[in-house]
Amino acid sequence: MKILFGGHISNMPLFLDEDYLKAANTTGEKFISTHGEGLNLFKSVLDACTTIYSVPKESIHIFYDIDSTTYAFNRANSLFFNYRMFIQRQHLAMMQRGHQETPICVWSGIMAHEIAHNLESDHGVRFMNIWQDLEAMHLVRAARIATAATASSAGAAAQPAPPAQSARQAAPAARSSQPPRQQSPPSRPPPPRGSFGAGFRR
C-alpha cells in the first residue's frame, strides 16, 4: 500500500491510499470536504488516546485505504490509524450518537499495540507482555477518560429547552413573590488526575 499526503485534520496529518485516490477519482481536499465531520470525530478519539498514554500528538496520523484489514501501523515511531476501520466498526456511528466509551477503549488498545512496537518489533512473547502491561497500567485512566467524554457529550445534548411561559408566568414579577426556579447544570465527572508515562520511544 502506498499512501500519499492528503491534508490536515486540525493539524493532524491525513494520508490516503494512492489506489483509492485513483479508483475514486478524488483528491485529499475533496475527501476532507466530504468526510470532515467523521475525520474530526476520529481525531477526537485519537486525541483522547494520546492523553491516556502521554504520546506526543505530532506522532499521530490518520490514513484511509480501500480494503485492507489494517487498523494501524508504526513507521519510524510515527503511528498511523485507519479511518476506514473506524467507520467499518461502527465507531463513527457511536460517536455521532454521543457514545464515546467503546471507540476510545478500542482505539486506546490499538494505540497501545503500536506503542509496544517501539520497544519490540516482532509479535513474540516479549511484545505481548509489553502490550498487555501497557493496557493494564492505563486501564483505569482509559475508562475514566472515556466515561468523562461520553458524560460531557450527553450533558451537552441533554440541556432541556426552557418551558413555555403561561400568561401568569409572563406577567410582571411584582405579581409573584416566588422567583422562577433555576435548573442546575448537569454534573460531570472530575477530570483524571496524575501523569502516566507510556514509555513512548521518540
N, C-alpha and C positions, 0 to 999 in steps of 0.2 A: 504494500500500500504506500503510495506517495501522497503526502499531504502538502497543501500549499497554504500560505498565509492568506486569510480572508478578511481580516479586520480585527477590531477590538470590541469586546462587550464590557463597557465601563472599565477600561484599562486591562481587561483580561484578554489575552490573545486568543483568536479563533483560527483554527486550521480546517481546511476542507479537503476531502479526498479528491484527487485530480480526476479519477474516473467518474465520480459523482458530478463534478462540475461539467464534464463533457456530456454525460448522459442527460443531465437536467438542463443543459444549455443555459447555465446561470453563472452568476458571479458572487463573490463574497458579499458585496454590497447588497445585492438583491436577497441573498439568503438571510442576512441580518434584518433587512426590512420586513421579510415575511415571518421570521421566527423570533422577532425581538423580545416579545413577552416571555416565551419559553426559555430563551437563552438567558435572560436576566434572572428567571427563577432558578435555573440550573446554577448560575453563578452564585446566587444567594446560598444554595445548598453547599457548594464548594467552599464559599467563604466561611460558613459555619464549621466545616470540617477542618479548615486551616486553623481556626480558633481552638478546636479540640486538641490538635496535635502541635500547636505552635509552629506551623510550617510557614515559611515566608511566602506571601501571596504572589510575588513575582515569579515563583517557580511553577505556578498553576496555569494550565492551558486547557482550552476546550477544543475538541475536534469532532468531526462528523464524517462517517463513511457510509458505504452503500449497504453491505450485507455481512460484515464480519461479526464474530461473537465476542469481540474485544471490548471490555468495559473501560480499560485504562492501560497505559503503558508508561514506562520510565525511560527517558532518554537523557543521559548525561545529567542526572539529578533533577531534570525537569519532568514534571508529571502532566500527563495528557489524559483527559477524561471524555468519554464518548457521549455526546448529546443524544445520539440516536438511541442508545440503550436507556437513557433517562426517559425518553418518550415511550420506548417499547415496554419497559417495566411498569408503565402507568404512573410513574413518579411525577410527571408533568401534570397529569390529571389530578393527582392527590394534592399537589401544591396549589393548583388553581382552586381547589375546594377548601384550602386552608389547613390541610392535614400534612404537617411537615415532619412528624416524628419518623415515619418509615423511610422517606427519602434521605433524611440526614443520617439515620442509623446505618442504612445500607451503604451509602457512599462514603461514610466515615470508615467502614470496614474495608472498602475498596482502596481508599486512600492509605490506610494502614498497610495494606498489601504492597502498595507501590513504595511506601517509605521503607519497608523492610528490605526491598531490593537494593536500597542504597548501602545496606550492610551485608547482603548476601544475594548474589545473582541467581543462583540455582534454586529450584524448588525442592530442596532437600529437607532433612530433619532440622538442621540449624535454621533454615529460612522459616519453617513452620513455627518453630519455637519463638523466633523474633516477632513474627506476625501476631501470634496469639498473645504474647506478652504485651505488645503494643495495645492491642484491643482491650485486654484485661485491665491494664494500667489506666486507660482513659474511658472505661465503660461508664462510670458514674458521670463523668464530665460530659460525655456524649449524650447520655439520656437527659441530663439537666438542660443542656443547650437545646436539644430537640424539643423537649416539653415546653421550654420557655418560648421558643419560636412559634409553636402552634398556639400556645395560650395568648401570645401577643397578637397573632393573626385573628384568632377567634374573638378576642376582646374588641379589636377594631371593627370587625364585621358585625358584632352584636350590639353596637350602640343603638338604643331604641330611638325611634323618631319621637319628637315631642308630641304629647297628646293634644288633640284638638280642644280648644277652649270653648266652654259654653258661654252663653250670653252673660251669666252671672259671674263667671271667672274673668271675663273680659272687661267687666265693669271697673271703675276706678278703685284703687287699693283702699281708699277710705271706707268702703263698704264692708271690708273684711278685716278682722284683727289677726287672722292667721296668714302669714306669708306662705307662698307656694313652697311645697317640699321639694328640695333638690335631690336629684339622684347622685349617689356617689359613683365615681368611676370604677370600672371593673378592676379587681385585684389582679396583680401579675406576680409570678414567682420571682424571687430575687435573682439577680444575675449571678453566675458562678463566680466563686472566689478562688484565688490561688493561681499559680502559674505552673503549667505542666509541660516540661520539655519533652519532645518526641524523639530526641536523638537524631534529628534530621541532618544528614550529612550534606553540606553545601559544596 
